[in-house]
Amino acid sequence: MATPILRPIVFFGLLWLALASQGQAPAPPAGAAAPAVAVAAQPAVDAVDAFSAALQAGDLSAAGRWLADDVLVLESGGAERSKAQYLQGHARHDAQFLKDAQVQPKQRTARASGDLAWVGSESEVHLTRDGKPLTLLATETMVLRRTADGWRIVHIHWSSRPRR
């Protein structure tokens, strides 16, 4: 059984999801790298950042505004299948963990197609446990759906491990 430190309750990850190129920035010339965050995906990235900031601040009400009612949150081999279930349960633990953590973003990739977008992030999370520094390598994927109220997170997957 993993200790709370090792549970993947931190932010930022990368999971490649295939979406059609519709709604993305034009393809780059041959040999050029695609932009890490497609122009069409920037509003979804902004929603992810707002959710993350609210969660780290411990403002679960504000964090919940960015979640779809039917959000699916996967972490530590478990699942929470609604906004209510996540906010009444594991969100408190996530917020408490993040309160004392320093999250250092490393890489982000995002794409959008029609009313769907995905945002994958990688980061290092620095914290102190039992008087000793600890660094976690963390990944996060969020899938968002465009609604009448803007982008809402419909799926989150978090994973982390200690840096060796």
Salt bridges, closest charged atoms under 4 A:
ASP49 OD1 - ARG108 NH1 2.83
ASP69 OD1 - LYS83 NZ 3.32
ASP70 OD1 - ARG145 NH2 3.50
GLU75 OE2 - HIS90 NE2 3.46
ASP94 OD1 - HIS90 NE2 3.13
ASP115 OD1 - ARG146 NE 3.06
GLU124 OE1 - HIS126 NE2 3.15
GLU124 OE2 - ARG163 NH1 3.46
